[in-house]
């Protein structure tokens, strides 16, 4: 196969705040499918993914967990990489923004931009969202809250360095309008131009002094380099870019052919990132594709909502390929996709077990039954064969076109169409009837040849989406001609090969049995969370039994006033209520065992005292980020300590 040139594809790097859910994992699977397809076509592919590991949010999580930020991100980055491997993704490099080479290159980038006047020192006064690590002006807020995540913002003022976005506004606008596919799909392009660029770009804060977990500015040690220059630069530092001298990988693969990112971070990748590159004098990526979200039912997945599904749960229950297949087939091109256990079971049975699995199984079984497993030459062709052949050949061209425009679900559906057409072909030709007539032996051999050739097309085109299934098909059929180029013309399958034994590719799922497995797994997860919580309680009880503590010991416990913004029961937990609290710095969730004494309406709107630096723990699917103070008033009587006359966020000393 001739080399068609280089192809550099990236995901956004995952933020190491928490273990990613299956909605986060969609991106790595989609990008892997694209990378595999391009490799299959003959491109020299470099596929990058990795983790974003700096920032105030992570510093806060690490402090709450009682570990260093590096220890914290090492654990979460390991979990993220494990999920990438679990889902059988073929990344060429996994970058971490705590890698030494990345940190040094980012410092050099910052210094270069400062030296040439594109970064300057100033002071930022604005409204800050801690979860998003973003500053906003009053006019940018939506209903008084962060326009990206909808959470509370707080006033902030600090010395900072700024990147001159305004200097490059016209250059960026001209570039986007003259490169129509730079931002894809079209709706994202219009959003960026009309909502952000044309109204006027404000210079971007690119350093912070209020926390330390970041890459230090070499010439001003009070400052750490803020997330945008740090995280976005990974796409070039991973290839060995450095203003002081770049490596061969950078010279070979940059510019990127496409950045695959979520629709919520298109602005950063199509405004901040291109301007950084323009300022550095480097080429811009050829394309940025902002994909939609994968929802749980109709809701965005959120740990606070308790509607999170993890990749390891799905692969344990359904298998890796079935998980990949669902993610890739269920996500529309321009609209959000949805995942529920019910729809996954239905898709598994209809597409994988009935359509693909049944086709392969009975074709191999008939070849063994009627011809001792030997593939016959197609010497008795009839007109009905032509449509099957056309379906296979046309599918290749159609999938090529769909992959090129990131219509991955449509590409998967086109491949499935081969299996559907082959199953229809079986009904049309009725091999079992042909087998009864000795004079139809040659025709029977031709029919089975055509079916096996259709399965070969199916296997090759499935390989980017469900690679283990492709391997299983080829292992059972012993086919030759497994490469993409062999799909140019129907009939490349070599007669005379002996197929193997038919083994089920996908065993049909019994819905009731699967729901029992799902429930058992959920209970096991909840039990593990409860055990962890009990361990925390035991540790706290052990502390309580100490006769004396020092003032330093007490100083380790941070008590704050928090307002209860919302309260609701937790399913499967009779004693627990889920409280959504505002602690003056943002929202947090706390699970509290006070349901026997309080109803949600008794609590909402009141202010309470919380232990705000308690290590987070999962309780019945809810991540509890603290503890509220209550008193044992009498036997079987608990009273929450309300402090409604105190200011939200006030520290208790």
PEKAZI-V446694 format. One record per backbone hydrogen bond with DSSP energy under -0.5 kcal/mol. CO is the residue of the C=O (numbers start at 1). NH is the residue of the N-H. If there is no record, write none. Layout:
((CO;NH) (CO;NH))
//
This chain:
((5;44) (7;9) (7;46) (8;257) (8;258) (9;48) (10;260) (14;52) (15;17) (15;18) (21;24) (21;25) (22;26) (24;27) (24;28) (25;29) (26;30) (27;31) (28;32) (29;33) (30;34) (31;35) (32;36) (33;37) (34;38) (35;39) (36;40) (37;41) (38;42) (38;43) (39;42) (42;4) (43;45) (44;7) (46;9) (46;48) (47;92) (47;93) (48;11) (49;95) (50;14) (51;53) (51;97) (52;16) (55;59) (56;60) (57;61) (58;62) (59;63) (60;64) (61;65) (62;66) (62;67) (63;66) (68;72) (69;73) (70;74) (71;75) (72;76) (73;77) (74;78) (75;79) (76;80) (77;81) (78;82) (79;83) (80;84) (81;85) (82;86) (83;87) (84;89) (85;88) (93;49) (93;95) (95;51) (96;99) (99;103) (100;104) (101;105) (102;106) (103;107) (104;108) (105;109) (106;110) (107;111) (108;112) (109;113) (110;114) (111;115) (112;116) (113;118) (113;119) (114;117) (118;164) (120;162) (122;160) (123;125) (124;158) (126;156) (127;136) (128;130) (128;154) (129;133) (129;134) (134;129) (136;127) (137;140) (137;141) (138;141) (141;143) (142;145) (145;142) (146;150) (151;146) (154;128) (156;126) (158;124) (160;122) (161;206) (161;207) (162;120) (163;165) (163;204) (164;168) (165;168) (166;169) (168;172) (169;173) (170;174) (171;175) (172;176) (173;177) (174;178) (175;179) (179;182) (182;184) (182;288) (184;290) (185;188) (185;189) (186;190) (187;191) (188;192) (189;193) (190;194) (191;195) (191;196) (192;196) (192;197) (193;198) (197;200) (204;163) (206;226) (208;224) (212;214) (213;55) (214;216) (215;225) (216;218) (217;220) (220;223) (223;217) (224;208) (225;215) (226;229) (226;230) (227;231) (227;232) (228;232) (229;233) (231;234) (232;235) (233;236) (233;237) (234;238) (236;239) (236;241) (237;240) (239;250) (240;247) (242;245) (247;251) (248;252) (249;253) (250;254) (256;286) (258;10) (258;260) (259;261) (259;289) (260;12) (261;291) (262;265) (263;266) (265;269) (266;270) (267;271) (267;272) (268;273) (271;275) (272;276) (273;277) (274;278) (275;279) (276;280) (277;281) (277;282) (278;281) (287;259) (288;184) (288;290) (289;261) (289;291) (291;263) (293;295) (293;337) (294;301) (295;297) (295;339) (296;298) (296;299) (299;296) (302;305) (302;306) (302;307) (303;306) (309;22) (310;314) (311;315) (312;316) (313;317) (314;318) (314;319) (315;319) (319;323) (320;324) (321;325) (322;326) (323;327) (324;328) (325;329) (326;330) (327;331) (330;332) (330;338) (331;409) (337;295) (339;297) (340;344) (341;345) (342;346) (343;347) (344;348) (345;349) (346;350) (347;351) (347;352) (348;352) (348;353) (349;354) (350;355) (351;356) (352;357) (353;358) (355;359) (356;360) (357;361) (358;362) (359;363) (360;364) (361;365) (362;366) (363;367) (364;368) (365;369) (366;370) (367;371) (367;373) (368;372) (371;374) (373;499) (375;496) (377;379) (382;385) (382;386) (383;386) (383;387) (384;388) (385;389) (386;390) (387;391) (388;392) (389;393) (390;394) (391;395) (392;396) (393;397) (394;398) (395;399) (396;400) (397;401) (398;402) (399;403) (400;404) (401;405) (402;405) (402;407) (403;406) (406;408) (407;411) (408;412) (409;413) (410;414) (411;415) (412;416) (413;417) (414;418) (415;418) (415;419) (416;420) (417;421) (418;422) (419;423) (420;424) (421;425) (422;426) (423;427) (424;428) (425;429) (426;430) (430;433) (430;434) (431;435) (433;436) (434;437) (436;438) (437;440) (438;441) (440;444) (441;445) (442;446) (443;447) (444;448) (445;449) (446;450) (447;451) (448;452) (449;453) (450;454) (451;455) (452;456) (453;457) (454;458) (455;459) (456;460) (457;461) (458;462) (459;463) (460;463) (462;465) (462;466) (466;470) (467;471) (468;472) (469;473) (470;474) (471;475) (472;476) (473;477) (474;478) (476;500) (483;486) (484;487) (485;488) (486;489) (489;492) (493;495) (494;497) (497;375) (497;499) (509;511) (510;514) (511;515) (512;516) (513;517) (514;518) (515;519) (516;520) (517;521) (518;522) (519;523) (520;524) (521;525) (522;526) (523;527) (524;528) (525;529) (526;530) (527;531) (528;532) (529;533) (530;534) (531;535) (532;536) (533;537) (534;538) (535;539) (536;540) (537;541) (538;542) (539;543) (540;544) (541;545) (543;546) (550;554) (551;555) (552;556) (553;556) (554;557) (556;558) (557;559) (558;612) (558;613) (559;652) (560;610) (561;649) (562;608) (563;565) (563;582) (564;605) (566;580) (568;578) (569;571) (570;573) (573;570) (575;595) (576;570) (577;579) (577;592) (578;568) (579;581) (579;590) (580;565) (580;566) (581;583) (581;588) (582;563) (586;583) (586;585) (588;581) (589;625) (590;579) (590;592) (592;577) (592;594) (594;597) (594;598) (599;602) (599;603) (600;603) (600;604) (603;606) (606;564) (607;643) (608;562) (609;629) (610;560) (610;612) (611;614) (611;627) (617;624) (619;622) (622;619) (622;624) (623;625) (624;617) (627;611) (629;641) (631;633) (631;639) (634;637) (637;633) (637;634) (639;631) (640;642) (641;609) (643;646) (647;650) (650;561) (651;653) (652;559))
//
